[in-house]
């Protein structure tokens, strides 16, 4: 739980930024891409907190696909509407990297009894 909390807070901050961008004149593709890239891992992390540790830890493919799709939406929005929104892509990529790091070092980590 304690190892997951910083990742949840970071993804929540990125999701908040994406939600805030939805209220600004930023193109919808750019802001919704960031929101999707941050929301998919956040939902999985929060739901994994209540899951038992005894079950096998398989790769959650759909969560990774949704996070990557959010990055692609952001990239397409930048391609379509201009490079001034490039900073949002960096935030979406940070969400994707945080997801990969959390999977590798927190979620798939063996239990202490093994």
C-alpha positions as CSV (number, residue, x, y, z in Angstrom):
1,X,0.0,0.0,0.0
2,X,2.7,2.5,1.0
3,X,4.7,1.8,-2.2
4,X,1.6,2.4,-4.3
5,X,0.6,5.7,-2.8
6,X,3.1,7.9,-4.5
7,X,2.2,6.4,-7.9
8,X,-1.5,7.0,-7.2
9,X,-0.9,10.6,-6.2
10,X,1.2,11.2,-9.3
11,X,-1.4,9.7,-11.6
12,X,-4.1,11.7,-9.8
13,X,-2.2,14.9,-10.4
14,X,-1.8,14.0,-14.1
15,X,-5.5,13.2,-14.4
16,X,-6.3,16.5,-12.7
17,X,-4.2,18.3,-15.2
18,X,-5.9,16.5,-18.0
19,X,-9.3,17.4,-16.6
20,X,-8.3,21.0,-16.2
21,X,-7.1,21.1,-19.8
22,X,-10.6,19.9,-20.8
23,X,-12.0,23.2,-19.5
24,X,-9.4,25.3,-21.4
25,X,-9.3,26.1,-25.1
26,X,-6.8,23.3,-25.6
27,X,-7.8,20.9,-28.4
28,X,-9.9,18.0,-27.2
29,X,-7.6,15.3,-28.6
30,X,-4.7,16.7,-26.6
31,X,-6.4,17.1,-23.2
32,X,-8.5,13.9,-23.4
33,X,-5.4,11.9,-24.4
34,X,-3.7,13.0,-21.2
35,X,-6.8,12.2,-19.2
36,X,-7.0,8.7,-20.7
37,X,-3.3,8.0,-20.2
38,X,-3.5,8.9,-16.5
39,X,-7.0,7.5,-15.7
40,X,-6.4,3.9,-17.0
41,X,-3.5,3.1,-14.6
42,X,-5.0,5.1,-11.8
43,X,-8.2,3.0,-11.9
44,X,-6.2,-0.2,-12.0
45,X,-3.9,0.8,-9.1
46,X,-6.8,1.8,-6.9
47,X,-8.6,-1.5,-7.7
48,X,-5.5,-3.5,-7.1
49,X,-5.2,-2.2,-3.5
50,X,-8.2,-4.3,-2.4
51,X,-7.2,-7.4,-4.4
52,X,-5.6,-10.4,-2.5
53,X,-1.9,-10.8,-3.0
54,X,-2.2,-14.6,-3.5
55,X,-3.5,-14.5,-7.0
56,X,-1.0,-14.6,-9.9
57,X,0.2,-11.3,-11.2
58,X,-0.4,-11.3,-14.9
59,X,0.3,-8.3,-17.1
60,X,-2.9,-6.1,-17.4
61,X,-2.9,-5.7,-21.1
62,X,-6.0,-3.6,-21.5
63,X,-4.7,-1.0,-19.0
64,X,-1.4,-0.8,-20.9
65,X,-3.3,-0.5,-24.2
66,X,-5.5,2.3,-22.8
67,X,-2.5,4.2,-21.4
68,X,-0.7,3.9,-24.7
69,X,-3.8,4.9,-26.6
70,X,-4.0,8.1,-24.5
71,X,-0.4,8.9,-25.5
72,X,-1.3,8.3,-29.2
73,X,-4.3,10.6,-28.9
74,X,-2.1,13.3,-27.5
75,X,0.5,12.8,-30.3
76,X,-2.2,12.9,-32.9
77,X,-3.6,16.1,-31.4
78,X,-0.2,17.7,-31.4
79,X,0.3,16.7,-35.0
80,X,-3.0,18.1,-36.0
81,X,-3.1,21.3,-33.9
82,X,0.5,22.3,-33.5
83,X,3.7,21.9,-31.4
84,X,2.6,24.5,-28.8
85,X,0.9,21.6,-27.0
86,X,4.1,19.4,-26.9
87,X,4.3,19.7,-23.1
88,X,1.1,17.7,-22.7
89,X,2.7,14.8,-24.5
90,X,5.5,14.8,-22.0
91,X,2.9,14.5,-19.2
92,X,1.2,11.6,-21.0
93,X,4.5,9.9,-21.4
94,X,5.2,10.4,-17.7
95,X,1.9,8.7,-16.9
96,X,2.9,5.7,-19.2
97,X,6.3,5.5,-17.6
98,X,4.9,5.6,-14.1
99,X,2.5,2.8,-15.0
100,X,5.4,0.6,-16.3
101,X,7.6,1.3,-13.2
102,X,4.7,0.6,-10.8
103,X,4.0,-2.7,-12.6
104,X,7.6,-3.8,-12.5
105,X,8.7,-2.8,-9.1
106,X,5.5,-2.7,-7.0
107,X,2.7,-4.9,-8.4
108,X,4.8,-7.9,-9.7
109,X,7.1,-7.9,-6.7
110,X,7.1,-11.3,-5.0
111,X,5.6,-11.5,-1.6
112,X,8.0,-11.6,1.3
113,X,7.1,-15.2,2.1
114,X,8.3,-16.4,-1.3
